[in-house]
Amino acid sequence: MQEAEVMYQTGMKILNGSNKKSQKREAYRYLQKAASMNHTKALERVSYALLFGDYLTQNLQTAKEMFEKLTEEGSPKGQTALGFLYASGLGVNSSQAKALVYYTFGALGGNLIAHMILGYRYWAGIGVLQSCESALTHYRLVANHVASDISLTGGSVVQRIRLPDEVENPGMNSGMLEEDLIQYYQFLAEKGDVQAQVGLGQLHLHGGRGVEQNHQRAFDYFNLAANAGNSHAMAFLGKMYSEGSDIVPQSNETALHYFKKAADMGNPVGQSGLGMAYLYGRGVQVNYDLALKYFQKAAEQGWVDGQLQLGSMYYNGIGVKRDYKQALKYFNLASQGGHILAFYNLAQMHASGTGVMRSCHNAVELFKNVCERGRWSERLMTAYNSYKDGDYNAAVIQYLLLAEQGYEVAQSNAAFILDQREATIVGENETYPRALLHWNRAASQGYTVARIKLGDYHFYGFGTDVDYETAFIHYRLASEQQHSAQAMFNLGYMHEKGLGIKQDIHLAKRFYDMAAEASPDAQVPVFLALCKLGIVYFLQYIREANIRDVFTQVDMDQLLGPEWDLYLMTIIALLLGTVIAYRQRQHQDMPGPRPPGPRPAAPPQEAPPEQQPPQ
């Protein structure tokens, strides 16, 4: 057993000390050797790596056998993983009852992911009776751990990218930075561009947007900018010294030096850091009045740390009279800037009814938000990278586990991969029913595309029976709640055809018009639909006119076929395209404008304003 422990420690040392794939694969070779000697922690690591395909070839069967072995030994991680397999039907016959049992055992053993899954199940009523109080119990426990893990410099930033949105809008900015853009900023930083140095420093300090967290690079960039006199860089160096790490040794004296320099220049990050020093006596005597003063200065400039700390002082009555209304005000401001601890404090207030009316619903939603910022959220980026690398099986399994934890973006991404039939680990007959399940869960959390997909699935009978009435309900919800142009267009079509609703040409036109108003992209298809609708209306009119005897004998479906309306729309589209092409040709044949005369010299441009701290 001692040899197994040596193998495990060696593997973990390599795994935590390197970002190179070759070295991580070497680390897993050591972990596999330890796992073969029944080392529990090594078994947990290797089994999850086999499940997700992390640096090992994905093997569901072997992973399942390892999870079963771990479960017999009482491992909460093994129990939670086995519950996931039964919930998702991966390698086993799906059984929500067995999944619930294993999740419960995992939670009793202290597994935070199991608690999070149970919190979501009780919140959404999945396999259990819906219970807000039970959801609150599980989510609060997980949120306590997440909040205690938040450092002064903050944790890694995880980008939440929805695959359906990325495909529907290829030009949409997903928030990821392209490699050539990062290299461009690096080039600017090396040439002495202070703003680029500060930006890259912050990017490497927190990670995210496709860039891994790297405190050494962050420190180097901040140091360069600080030497050039940038107050933001000084303040962030102060934060790094105040927190301490393997790269930057903890030093209250050095942190105080940088905070003072930045605060004297009016920097809110430095002011907030100086407030923390006086609040906790880090390198100075505790002075609540000065702490309050600096937090107020930082908060007035919109810096979230200053707002959070002001809220905490009012909440606890430190240096001021206790005032829950003021605490609530500043916690709300900090939460608008995305501060995790602000969400956590607001959740505590709503859960206990402190300063506000008690609301279990609000508390659960806030705690859920905090829980989804835990370290396990980094799996969202590894799943996305797997998808981009073409490893759809690895991507969908990771998204499915995150979907179980209640991540809406994971539910929609898992449904999307299944909908596209890109993953092979799910049987062909099961892809649409499983996709339907996850579209439904994502829609219940307010995702518009998922709601429209539910309508589509019921309209066309994907994974379920054709049901126009249910499709109509989903389109109507997407139209009323999210003002979706696509949903409005679909409602117009269903009113026009009388599908799931009584045929009504006037309502059809109204929904088509609403779709055109809701989105410029809908104007062309709406124009074509209205042209067709006008002809349909004309035919109905003449059938009811005095020449009824002639036209009542005309059956358009029999004369031109059941898809006559599609043929008509195609003809209209061709005519429209011809007109547009003709007008463009005319425009090209027109003589161009005369070249302008010389313009007066432009006044000198002002220097760009100093970079503001991130919110």
N, C-alpha and C positions, 0 to 999 in steps of 0.2 A: 504493500500500500504506500510505503514511503517513496518508492520509485514512481508510482502513479502521480503522487503529489508533485514530485520534481518535474515530471513531464508536463503536468498541468500548469505549474508556475512558469516554466520556460515558454510554453506556448502563449500564455497570457501576457508575458513580458514583451514578446515579439509583437503580438496582436495590438497591444496598447501603445507600443513605441514606434510604430511605422505606419505610413499611409500607402506603401507600395504593395501592389497586389501580389507580387511574387513572394514577398516576405510574409504576407498574411496567409498565403497558401501553405508556406512552411510552418507557420504557427499552428494551423489546423492539423498538420501531420503529427505534431507533438500531442495535440489535444485528442486526436484519434487513438494514439497509442495509450494515452491515459484512460480514455473511454473504454478501450478493450480490456482494461484492468478493473472495470466497474467503478471508476472514479465518478461520483455523482455529478459534480459541477462540470466535468469534462463531457459526460453524457448529455447534459442539458445543452451545452454549447454546440456539440457536434450534431445533435438531433435537430436543433433549430436551423443549423447551417444546411443540413440535408433537406429540410422542409422548404427553405427559401432559395436554395442554390447559392448560398453565400460562400464563395471560394471553394466549394465542393460541388461535385455533380449532383444535381437535384435527384432525390430518390425517396418518393413518398412512402413506399413500402418499408424500407429500412428505418425511416424516421418514425413511422407508426409503431414499429416493433420496439424502438428505443423509448418512445413515449409510454408505451404499455409497461415496459420494464421500470421506468422511472415512477410511474403511477403506483406500481406494486410496492415500491420502496417509500412511497409517501411524499414524493417530490411535488410541491405545488406547481412548479413550472411544467412538469410532465402532465399533471392533471389538467391544467389549463389548456395545454396544447391538444390533449386528447379530446377535450370538450370542443375545441375549435374544429377538429376533424369531423366529429359527429354533427356539429352544427352546419358545416359546409358540405358534408357528404364526400369528403376527399379520402379515398382509400378505404372507406367504410360506407355502409348504408346509413343515410342521413337519419338522425334521431334527435329531435330537440329535447326530448325527455332526458336521454343520456347526457347530452351536452350540458343541460342545466345542472345535473348531478355533479359532473366533473368540474364545472365552473364554480359550483358552491364549495366543493372540497378545496379547490385551488384558492378561493378567497379566504376560507377558514385557515389555510396555511399561510396567509399573508401576501399572496401574489397580487400585486397592484393591478395588473392587466385584467385578472379575473374579476376584481372589484369593479373595475371600469366597465367591463362587459355586462356585469349584473346591474350596475347603475343604469346603463343604457336600456337594458331589457325591461327593467321595472319602469323606467321613464316612458318607453314606447309601448309597453305591454306585449312584449315578444315572448311567447311561451309561458308567460306568467300573468297574473292579474295586474293591471296597471296600478302602480302605487308610488305616488310622489315622495312620500316619507321614506320608503325603502330605497328609492333612487337617491334621495338626499343623503342617507346614511353611507351608501357606497361611494358616491361622488365626493362627499366631504372628506372621507378618509384618504382618498387618493390625492385630493387637492392639498391636504395638509402636507403630504410628502413633497409634492411639486413646489409648493410655496417655500418650504424649508430648504429646497435645493437651489433657489434663486440667489445668485451672487450679486454683488454690487455692479459688476460689469455686465450682468445679464447672461442668459444662456444663448445657445445657438438659435439662429433664426431659420425657420423651416418654411420653404415656399410651398404653398398649396396650389397645385396646378390641376385644373380640370381638363382631362383629355377631350371630352366632347366640345368644350369651348375652343380648344386649340385647333381641332379639326375643322369646326364650323367657321372659325375666323383665323386663318393661317397668319395674317398680319398682326394679330393681337399680341400685345406685349405680355408675355407670361411672367415677367419679372426676372427671368434668368439672363445672366450676362453672357454674351458670346465671348469665346476665347480671344478673338482678334480685338474686341473692345477692351478686354482686361489688359491685353498686351499694349494697347494704345495708351491706356491710363498709366501703365507701368513706365512706358517710354516718357510720358510727360513728367511723371514723378522723378525719374532719373535725371531729367533735364532741369529739375528744380521747381516744378510747378507745385506750389504749396497746397492748393485746393485738391489736386490729384493725390498728393501724399496723405492728406487728412482723410479723403474719401476711401482710399485703399486701406488705410489704418483701421477705420471703422469696419470696413468690409471683412478684414481678416480677424478683427477682434471678436465679432459676433458670428461670423460665418453666414452662409445663406446666399441666395441668388446664384447657386452653382459653384460657390467658392467655399472651400473647407476652412474651418476655424484654424488660425495659425497665430498664436500670440507672439512668436518671435518676429514675424513679418510685421504684425501690427505695431509692436514696440519700435522697430526700425523706422517705419514710415512716420510714426508720431514724433520720434526723436528728431528726424530730419526737419519736419515742419515746425517743431517747437524751437529748434535752433534758429529758424528763420523768423521767429517772433509770433507764430500763430497761437492764439489763445485757446482754440479748440483742442489742438494737439497737446498743449500743456495740461489742460483739464483731463484729457483722456489718459495721459501719462500718470497724472495724480490718481485716477481711478485704478489703474493697473498696479501701481505701488501700494495703494491702500488695500486692494484685494490680495495681491501676492499670487504667484504661480511658480511653476518649475522654471519659467523663463525670467520672470521679474520677482526678485525677493521682496517679501513684504517689508515695508518701511513707512511708518507713520510720519517720520520726519521729512522724508523725501516727498511723500504724497502731499503733505501740508505745504511744502515749498511750491510745488506746481499748482496746487489749488489756489494759493494766495496770489501768485502771479496772474493766473487766469481770471480770478475774481476781481482783481484790481483793474483789469481791462474790461470789466463788465460782462464777462462770459457767464451764462447761467449754469453751465456744467460745473465750472469752478466754484461758483457761489453755492451750488447744492452740495458739492464735496466739502466745502468749508463748513457748511451747516452741519453735515454729518460728523465732522471732526469735533465741533463744539457740543453736539448733542450727546456723543458717546465718549468724549474726552480722549480722542485719538491724537496724541502729540500736543494737546493743550488741556487746560482746565475745563471741566464741564461748565458750559454757560448757555442756559436755555434761551436767554434773551437774544444773544448773538445768533444762536442756531435758528430761532424764529425769524430774525431779521434777514439772514441769508436765504432761507427757504422762501420767504416772501418775495425777495428780489428775483430768485430763479423762477418762481411760479408766475410772476407778473410777465415774464418773457416766454411763458408757455412751456417751460421745461418740466417733463413729467415727473422726474425724481423729486423736484421741489414741491410739486403739487401733492405727490404721494406723502411726503414727509410732513407737510403742513396738515394734511388730513389725519395722519397718525397722531400728531401732537394734540389736535383738537379732540380726537377720539379718546385718547388716554388722559387728557388733561395735563400734559407735560408742558410747563412754562406758560400755560394759558388756562383759562377756565374751560372745563369740559363742555364741548358744544357739538352734539351729534349732527346738527344741521350743517354746520361748517365742515365737519368731517365728511359728511355725505357729498357736499358740494365739491370738495377737492378730490375725493376719491372718484367721483364721476368725471371730473376734468382729466384726471390721470388715466382713467379707463378709456377715454376718447383718444388718447395717445397710444393706447395699446399696452399699458403697463400691466403685467400679469398680477402683481401684488394688489393693484387697485381692484381688479376683478375679484380677487380672493377676499379682500376686505369688504367689498360690497356684498358678496355672497354671504359672508358671516353676518352682516347687518340684516339682510333680508331673511336669513334662516332663523335668527333669534328675535327679530322684530325690534332691533335696537335703532332708534331714530327714524324708523319707517314702520309701516304696517307689515306684519309678518307675511311673507309670501313664499310658500314652498316652491311654487313654479319658478319664480324669479331666481331664487337661491339655487335651484338645480341647474338652470340654464347658465348661470354665472360660474358655478363650480365646474360644470361640464366644460366650459370655455377654458378654465384653468387646467383641468386634467388633460385637455387636448394639446397643451403646451409642454407636456412632460417630455423626457428624453426619448421615449418610444416614438414620438412624432417624427424623429429623424428617418424612420422607416418609410415615410412618404416620399422622401427624395430617393432612397435606394430603389423603391418600387418604380418610380418614374424613370430612373436611369436604366433599370432592367427593361422597361417598355421601349425606351429609345434605342437600346442595344438589340432589340428584336427578340429578347427572351420573354415572351408573353406569358409562359407558364409561371415563371418566377414572379413576374409583375402581378399577375392576377391573384396568386396565393397571398402575397404581401398585402395587396389591397383588400382581400377578403378578410384577413385578420384585423386590419384597421377598421374595416366596415363593421365587424362585430363589436369593436370598441366604440362605435357611434360616430366615426368621422364621416360626415356627409360627402366630402370630396372623394374619399375612398369608396364609398358605396356607389357613387356615380361613375367612378373610373372602373371599378370591377364590372358594373353593369355594361359599360361601354365596350370593354374588351370581350365580354361574353356576347354582346350584341353583334360585334364584328366577326365573331367566330374565329378569333385569332389564337385562343388558347386550346390546347389539345388534351388537357388533363380532365376536361369535362366532356361527357358523352354528347354527341350531336343532338340527341333528342332532349337533352337537359339544358342546353345553353339558353334558349329563350325563357323557359320557366324560371331559371335562376336569375337571369338578367331582369325579368319582370319583378322578382322579389326585391332586388336591390334598387331598381328604379323607384319602386314603391316607397322604400325606406328613405331614399334621397329626397323624393317629392314631399314626404311628410315633414322634412326639415327645411322646406321652402325653396328647393332648387327648381327653377322654371323648366329647364330642358327635361328634367326627369318627369315632371308632371305632363308635359307634352308627349313624351315617350310612352307614358302609361296610356294616354289617349290613342296613340298610334297602335300600340300592342292590342288594345281591345278593338280598334277599328279594323285592323287587318287579320286579327286572330293569331298573333305571335305568342306562343306559350300559353294561350288561353283560347276560349271560344270567341268567335266574332260577337261583339256586343256593342252596337251603335249607341245605345242609351248610356252605357258606362263611359264610352269614349267621349260622348258629348259632355258628360259631367266633368271629366278631367280637363277638357279643352276650356270649359266655362270657368273652372277654378283658376286655370292659368291665365285666362283673360281678365278675370275680376281681381285676382290677388296680385298677379305679377305684370298685368298689362302687356301680355305677350302678343306681338303682331301675328306670329305664326298661329297661335291659338285662335285669334280673332278670324283669320283667314279660313281656318278649318271649320269654325262655327258657321261662317258664311256659306261655305260649300255644303255643309250638312243641312242648313236651312233651305238652300237652293234645291237639293236633291230629296229632302224629306227623309233623311237618314237619322233614325233615333229621335226624331222630332217631326211635328207636322210641317209640311212644306209651306214656306212663306218667302216669296220672292222679295218682299219689302224688307224683312229682317235680314235676309241674305245680303242685300245691298248695304244695309246699315253696318253689318259686321265687316264687309269688304272695305267700306269707307273708313271705319275705325282702324283697320289694319294698316291702311295707307297713311293715316295720321300718326299712328304709333311708331312707324319705322319707314324711313325713306327707301330702304331696300325692298319694301313690299309694294311700292308704287307700280312697277311694271307688271308683276303678276296680278295685282288688283285691277289694273287697266284692262288686261286681257280677260279677266273673269267678268268684269262689268260689261265689256263688249258682248261676250257670250250671253250674259244675263239679259242684256237688252234685247237680243234676238229671241231668247226664250220668252221674255215678257211680251214681245210683239206677236209671237206665235200664239200665246195664250189669249192675247187681246182679240186677234182676228178670229180665233175659234169661237169667242163669245159674241162676235159682232153679227151683222145681218147675213154675212156669207158663211155662217156656221155650217150649212149643209155641205159645202165643199171641203172645208178644212177639218171638220170633225172626222172625215174619212182618212185623213193623213196621219199615219203613225210614224213619227221620225225614227223610232227604234227599229221598226220593221223596214222602213225605206232606206236608211243609211247605216243601220247597225247600232248595237247598244252603246258603242263608244263614239257616237256622232259628235257629242259635245267636245271631246278631245280633238277630233279632226278639225272642228271649227276653231278652237283655240289655236291650233297649229297654224291654220291659214291666217288668222288675225296676227299671230306673232310674226309670220313671214312678211305680211304686208307692212307691219310696223317696222321691221328690220329694214325693209326696202326703202321706206320713207326716211329713216334715220341715215342710211347709207347715202341716199341721194342728197340730203341736206349737208352732210359732211363733205361730199364731193363738191357741192356748190361753194361751201365755205373755203375749201382748199383752192378753188379756181379764182377766188376774189383776190385782187392785188393786196399785198401786205401793207402795213402802216409805214409811213415815212420814218426814217431814222430820226431819233430825237436829237436836238441840238446839245451842245456841251452843257453839262450840269455844273452848278457851283460846287466848290469843294465842301465836303461834309465837315461839320465841326468835330473836333476830337472827342472820342468816346470816353466816358467815365470808366474807371476801373470797376470790374464786377464787385458786387457787395461780398463781404466776407461770408463764408459758408455758415449757415445756421445749423444748430445741433439737431440731430434726428429726433423725430417724435416717436 
